[in-house]
Amino acid sequence: MNAIERLRAIAAHEWRPVTTAGLLGFCAIAGIVTWFSHTGERWVPILDSANLAFHEAGHPLFGIFSQRLTVYGGTLGQLAFPLAAAASFWLRREALSFAFSVAWLGQNFWNISRYMADARARMLPLVGSGEHDWTEIFLRWGVLQSDTTVAALTRGLGWGVLAGVWGWLALRWLTERE
């Protein structure tokens, strides 16, 4: 069986049902994470500590392939882990777990946008060498003056991801009741 046939076989399997309690739990947790992410310290203690660990681990992991990739590795690491979790749950057809993983991805876009928006101001406390990834990246691309614009687009992407997965989960819940 080739890869295309395997994907078709996976797609043919039914998703695990979304219960009312599951949907309400998702809404509650997503709401709390959203509130923490956009007020006060903007730090969701357990989640953002993990995100920071994945970010920092991404630098040396992607740096293995190229020294030039090292600066991108933090952001790539931060995105790779929720994407891997989402792919795993998608393959197992676990709708609620898949939705949580995709929401985690969206929340990471909010964090990344905050880091991007700080590229010129450089006010955020940094871990490690103290070098600002997005200052370096935007300088390489010649768009440092657009840091807040790119950050706003990235933040919007995070909102879109969260809204999309919430809508998908709610639609699954509704259609399963018919």
N, C-alpha and C positions, 0 to 999 in steps of 0.2 A: 504494500500500500504506500503510495507516494504522499508527499506532504499535503497536496491539494485534497486528495481523498480523505486523509486524516482530518483536515479542517472541516470538510463537509460532514464527516461522521460526528464530529464534536458539535457542529451547528445543529445537527438533527436531534440531539439530546435535549430534553426538556430542562428548563431552569428549575431550581428548587423554588417553591412558592414563597412569595413575600407575604408574611403575616401582617396583620394590623399592628400588633405589638412591635414587630420588626421595623415597619415603616415609621411608626411613632418614635421608636428609639433612634432611628437614623435621623429624623427631623430634630429631635432633642439634642443629640450629640453634635450634629452639624451646626445647629443654632448656637450651642455653647462655644464650639470652636470658632465660629464666625465672630461671636461677641468678643472672645478673648483676643482674636487676631486683629481686631479693629478698634480696641479701646485700651487705655492705659499703657502698660508695658508692651502690648502686642506680642506677648509670649504665651504660648500654650505649653505649660511646663513639661509634661511627659512627651507630647508629640514633637514640640520644637527641639527638645533635647535630643531626641532620636534624629530629627532632620539635620541638626547641626553635626551629629556624629557621622551621618551618611554623607553630608557635604564635605567634611574634613577627610573622610576615607576616600572620597572620590578623587581628590588631588593626586595622591600617589598611585591609585589604581589606574587612572587614565594616563598618568604620567609615564607608566610603563611603556605605553605605545609611542609616546612622543613627548619630549620636554615641552614642546609648544602646547600640547593638550593639557598640561598640568593645571593651568589657570582656569580652563573650562571644566576640569574634572569635578570641582566642588558642586557646581550647578548640575552637571550631568549625573553625579552621584545622588544628589538630592531628588532628581527626577527618576532615576533608574529603579530605586527601591519601590516606590509606589507603583510604577509601571509593571515591575516584575510581580508584585503582589496581585495587581489587577489581572494580569495575564494568567496567573495561576488560578485565580478564582473564576475567571472566564472559562478556562479549560474545564474546570470542575462544575461549571454551570451553577455557581453559588451566587445568586443575584445580590443578596444583601451584603455579603463580604466584598463582592466586586464593586458595589456602589461605594462602600466605605473606602476602598482603595483608590477609586477614582476621585472621591471627595478629598482624600489625603493629597493626591496629585494637585488638585485645584488649590488647596491650602498652601502647598509648596510654591505655586506660582505667585501667591500673595507675598510670601517671604522673599522670593527672588526679586520681585518688583521693588520691595522695600530696599533691598541691597543695591539694586540698579539705580534707584532714585538718589542714593547716597554717594554715587560715584564722584561727583565734584565736591560735595560738602564734606564728605569723609568724617561724619560725626558718629557713626555706629561703632560700638566697641567690636574689635576684631580678635579672632583666635589665631594662634600660630605666629607667623612671621610679621604680622601687622600689615601685610600688603593687601590692598583692596582689589579683589578679583575683577570687579566690574569697571573700576577705573582703568586697569590694564586692558581689559577686553575692549572697552569703548575707545581707548586711545589707539589700539591696533586697528579698529574699524574706522577711525577718524570721525566718530560721532559722539564724543564726550559731551558736547554741548546739548545733545538730545537725550541725555540720561533720563530726565523726568518724563519725556514723551514716550520713550521705549518702556519705561517702568509703568506708565499708565496703561499702555497697551497690554503689557504682561499681566497687570492686575485685572484688567478686563477679561483676559483669557482665563484667569483663575475663577472669576465670577461665572463666566460662561460654562466652564467645566462643571462647577458645582451646580449651577442651574440645570444643565443638561442631564447630569446623573440623577439629580433629584426628580426631574421630570420623567426620566426613563423608569426609575424605581416606582414612582407614583402610577405611571401608566401600566407597569407590570402588575401592580397591586389591583388596580381597577379592572384590567382585563381578566385577571384570575378570578374575579368575583362574578363574572358574567356566566 
